[in-house]
Every structure is written in structure tokens, then in C-alpha cells.
């Protein structure tokens, strides 16, 4: 069952991929240098959230294609409706 529709005629839409989160204090942020690694709260093989604008649209998996980081869509939680 589709939860929500997203209008396919809305024009270009911003996609956001949420990989994870990490809370660190301002002092740690200030001390970050180029090359620093920030560990996220989710395992590397965990699913990522795909947002269309501010709406959660799908869950996906990170994959590498021709050297580029990509997302394979697995479970779409809403559909695109064509008006």
C-alpha cells in the first residue's frame, strides 16, 4: 500500500541520501582536520534513507558503479503520481 504520492510533474526535485548521524561536541568539530574520519552511527552495509525534498521516499543500499558512489533503491514508501 502506498503511503503518499509525490507529484511527478513538480519539476526538478532535490534528492537527499541520509547515510547516518554522529553527535560530537563543538570542540571536536573545531579540531577536525583534512583526512579526519567521522564514524557514523550505522554499519557500512546498513540501508540508507532516500528523501525527495523533505519526504522520505525510499530505502536503499550503497553501491559503487564505475567508481561512483550510488544508491540502489529497494523499498519505495510512496509513489510518483503522474497528473
PyMOL commands that set and color helices and strands:
alter all, ss='L'
color gray80, all
select helices_A, chain A and resi 26-30
alter helices_A, ss='H'
color red, helices_A
select strands_A, chain A and resi 4-7+15-18+48-52+55-65+68-76+78-81
alter strands_A, ss='S'
color yellow, strands_A
deselect
rebuild
show_as cartoon
